Amino acid sequence: MVFINIPYVVENKRISKESVQKALSALAISEDEKAEAYEAIYNLKPRGVAFGENLQGARELESALLKLNIPFRQSEESEY
């Protein structure tokens, strides 16, 4: 299982919600995964996105998070 952990940092609040939505909408991942990622970015409680065995989807999300300067960690299960 692949899990992308997205901790909350104050800087996340400063990122335009429109730019996050645009970046996530361009990804070839499920709508549920996009919604989980969006919620994780802006939620005060750290969260993440489970990808099962979908390594390509996890890599796409990681790439988008890097472009948006949002911290993340990949693990086999949720760290939170």
N, C-alpha and C positions, 0 to 999 in steps of 0.2 A: 504494500500500500504506500502511496505517496501522499504526503500531507504538507501543504505550504502554510506555515505559521506566520501570521501577520500581527506583530505586537503593535499596540497603540503608542504612538509618540505624538507630542503636541504639534509637530510640524505637519502631521497628516491633516489636521483641521484647516491648514492654510492652503491646501491643494484644492483647486477648483473642482467642484463636483461634476461639472460638465466635462472637464478634461478626463476625469476618471471614467465617467460613463462612456465617453467616446473611445478611450483606450480599451476598456473591457468589451465594448460591443464589437470591436474589430477582431476579437479572439475567437478561435474555433473551439470553444468549450461550451458546455451546456448552459442554459439560462439559469439553472439552479446554482452552478458553480460561479457564474458571473455575479449573481445576487449575493452569494456567500462572501465573495471577495469584496464587493462593495461595502457590505455591512461590516466586515472585519476591518476595513481601512478606517472607517469613521466611528467605530464603537469603542468606548473607553475600556471595555473588558477585552483583553487579547483573544483573538479567534484565528481561524484559518479556513482552508479549503481542502477537503478530501478529494483525491483524484483516483483512488483505487489503483489500477495498474496503468492509467493513462499518463505515461511519462511525457508525451508530446504536449498535452494540455497543460501539465505542470510547468514545462519549459516556457510555453507561451505566456503563462501568467507571470512567471519570474521575469521574463524579458520586459513585459509591460510595467511591472513594479519597479524594475531598475530604471526605466525611462522616466517614471514619475517620482523617483527618489523616495520610494516607500520601502522601509526595511522589511525583510522576510527571512525565514529559515526553512529549509526543506528537511523533513524527517519522515520516519516510517509511520508515526502516529502523532496525534495532537500533543503538544507540549503544555497545553493549558487545561 
